[in-house]
Amino acid sequence: MTASNQTGAQPLIELQGITKVYGTGQAAMHALCGVDLCINEGEFIAVMGPSGSGKSTCMNILGCLDTSSAGSYKFKNIEVNRLSRNQRTRLRRFYLGFVFQGFNLLSRTTALENVELPLIYRGTPARKRHTQALRALETVGLKGWESHTPAELSGGQQQRVAIARAVVTEPEILFADEPTGNLDSARSHEIMDLLTGLNRDRGVTVVMVTHEPDMAAYANRIVHFLDGLVASDKANGKDTL
């Protein structure tokens, strides 16, 4: 029994036999070779594995940034592979949040304006999105920093802005790709405490890719990828495969 089947939570994501092939013929590269994975509501999962193991490809498929070559991907029991491109865009916009290693903030705009951006794409009225963005910045400990541009913020503060931008839409799940990769140790633990708090206090499901075991230790479940497959699936330090 895998870690995902040991709780009473409802499945948020279910992958069955997911493959991803780039190229054709002898040049074909099999990035994923039949991945089975279940993610329950409210989990905090760390995804690990060496470069080329398939973890980033899997994250891109989960985040609807890419599509699989074969297999089933269900989000809240909806078959994502059957959705149109516009429907997948709406899924990303209304249900998913993203945090990246490089922050990806707009350099000439303020922290507040950066956080408001996904709400603009949603068509949220200006006054409402302003209020929501202020609340999100306060949630990540940046009240009073709304008018600062990224150049005026530390790396840790920039990542906090990026997290505020990701959660301002109140997503069902937050995908974090190496969120501490550009930070020092102290700032890294601050960001992990923030992600843990969002998961614990707000019930946000978190799926985080990381190479760092001490960051993965914050998660309640660790999934290791190897050669395009899930090699192990652990909860509370005990191997469940």
N, C-alpha and C positions, 0 to 999 in steps of 0.2 A: 504494500500500500504506500502511495506517495504522500508527501507532506500535504498536498492540496486536498486530499480526501479525508484528512483527520479532523477537520473542524466542521461545525454546523453551518458555516457561512455559505451563501449562495455563489455558484460560479459566475464570475464576471466575464472571464475569457476562457475559451476552450479551444485548444489546437489539437488537431488529429492528423497525423501523417503529412505534416507540412514539409514540402520540398521547395527549393529554389535553385534553379539552374541558370547560369549565365553563359551565353554562347551556345554554339551547336557543334555537333560532330566531335572530332578529336579535340577541338578547342573548348568543349563544354567544361564548365567548372561548377561542381555541385557544392553550393554554399550550405544548404540544408538538405538533410537526407532522410527525412521522415520524423519530424519533431512532434511529440505528444506533450502537451503542457496544459495544466489547468491553473488559473489564477482566481482565487476567491475574493469577494468583496472584503475590503478592510485589511488585506495582507500587506506586508512590507517585504518585498522579495529582492534579493541581490542576485544579479546575473554575472557570473564570472567565467573565465576561460581564456586561453592564449589567443593571440592574434590569429585570425583565420579560422577560429573555431565555429563561427556562425552566430555568435551572440548579438553582434550589431545588426546583422541581416535580419535576425528574428525580431529585434526591437523595431526595426524599420517597418516590418510587416505588421507587428502589433499596433504601431502608431499610424498605420494607413499611409505611410510615406512610400511604401513599396507593396507589391502584390506577390503572392506565392505562385509557384509554377503548378503545384497540385496540393491537394489536401483540403481540410476544412478549418476555417477560422470563424468561430462564433463569438460575438460580443453581445452580452445580455440575450443570448439565445437567437440572435439574428446572424444569418450567414453573410459575413462581410464580403466574401469572394463573389457574391451575387449582386453586390451593390454597384451602381454606376459610379463614375469618377466624381460626379457632383454629390452623390449621396455619401461617398467616403469623405469628401471635403467637409460636409455637414457633420459627420460623425466626429472628425477631428476637432471641428470648431466648437461643438457643443458638449462633448463628452471627454475629450482628452486634453491633457496639459503636458508641456515639454520643457525640460531644463537641460541645457547643453554645457559641455565643458568650457566652451569659449564665450559664454554669457549671451552673445548675439544681441547686444543692445544697440540701438541707434545712437551714434556718437554725438549728434548735435541736438538731441532732444533730452528733456529732463527725465528724471526718474518717474515722475507722475505720468508724463506723456508716453514713456515706454510701457508702463503698466496698462495704460488705457488702450493700447494698440489692438489687442484681440477683441476688445469690446467695440471698437470702431468697425472691425470686420463683421461683427454681429449686427451692426446697425443700432446699437444701444444709444439712446439720446444722450447728449453731452452732459447734462446735469447729473444723470444717473450714473454714467460711467465715471465721472469725476469723483462722485461719492464712493463708488465701489473701489476705485483705484486707491483712494486715500485709505480706505479700510484695509485693503490688501497690504499696503506699505506699512501700516501700523502693525499688522499681524506678523510681519517679518522683522519688526524692530527698527523700522526706518522712519518713524514719525519725526517730522522736522527736516527731513532730507529730500522732500518732494521736488524742490526746484533745482537740485544739483544734477549736472550732467555726468555721464559715466567717467569722464576725465577727472572729475572732482571727487570720485569715490574710490575707496580701496577695492581690491579684488573680492574680498569677502562681501563688501557692501554691494558691489555689482551683481554678485551671484544672488544676493538677497532680492535685489530688484528683479532679476530674472525669475526667481521663484514666485515673487508677488505677481508678476505678469502671467505666470503659468496657472496660478490658483485663483486669479481674479474672476475667472469665468466659472468657478466652482466645479471643476471637472470631476468625473467619476474616478479617473485614474491619472496618476502623474508618472510620466516616463522621464527618468533622470539618467542622462548618458555621461558618465564620468563627472558628476557635478562638483567634485573636489579636486579634479585633475590639475587645475591651475592655481591651487591655493596652498598655503603653508599648513603645517600640522594644526596649529591653534584654530585658524579660520576653517579648516576642514571639519574639525569636530563641532564647531559652532553651526555649520551648515547641516551636519548630520543631526544635531540636536533639533534643529528647526524642522527638518524632514520627518524626524521621529515624532515631533509634536503634532505636525499636521496629520500624520497617520493615526496617532493615538487619540487626539482631542477632536479632530474633525472627521475621522473615518475615511480619509482619502487613501485609496489604494495606491501604493508606491511600488514601481518596478525600476530598479536602479542597476545600470551596468557599471562595474568597477573592477579595477585590477588590484585594489588594495584590501587585504584581508581585514585590517582594522576598521575600515569603513563598512565592509560587508557584515562585520559583527553586529552592527546596529539593526540589521534586518532580522525578522523572525523566521526567515527561510532563505536558503542559499541554493541556487540552481547553477550547476557547472555544465558548460558546453565543451564538447571536444569532437572535432572532425564532423561538424554538422549535425550532431545529435546531443540530446541531454544525457550526459554521462553520470550525473548524480543529482540527487534532490534531497536536501537536508533541512531539518527543522530542529531548533534547540540543540544543535551540536550533534545530533544523532542521524546517521545515514539511514534513509528510508527506502532505498532501492535494494 
